Amino acid sequence: MRLLSSLLLALTLSAATIAGNWTGQMTVVGKTRTLELHLATEGSKLTGSAGMGTDMVSILDGKAEGSVISFSIPSGAQDVPRLDFQGAIEGNTLKLTVSGKIIKTGDVVTMGEGSLQRAN
């Protein structure tokens, strides 16, 4: 029972380190952009918003397990309606990859990557 409690506490503490504001550069489809994340956790549920400047959207299907996170955002494009982010925190750096599912073919393609720094 102690071991289970210790593991749950460790996961909760790791998820808590994900919460906060992050900013950095993402290269997506050959273009480098500044990405902002405002993240909160409740257990393994990850919530918040993502965007570039004032164009922020709520994240969807967010999960945080230890130092690993995943979430999606609507893309606004018809051919790839969602962008799926996966990443991990290493210290104060959050490294992310972004992929999307092409509606016409059903193929999932990696669209970019980048790293963000804790902003607070």
LINKAKA-V745328 format. One record per run of one state. SS is the DSSP state (@ for helix, = for strand, . for the rest). FROM is the first residue (numbers start at 1). LEN is the number of residues. If there is no record, write none. Layout:
# LINKAKA-V745328
SS/FROM/LEN  SS/FROM/LEN
This chain:
# LINKAKA-V745328
./1/1  @/2/17  ./19/1  =/20/9  ./29/2  =/31/12  ./43/2  =/45/8  ./53/2  =/55/4  ./59/1  =/60/6  ./66/2  =/68/7  ./75/7  =/82/9  ./91/2  =/93/9  ./102/6  =/108/11  ./119/2
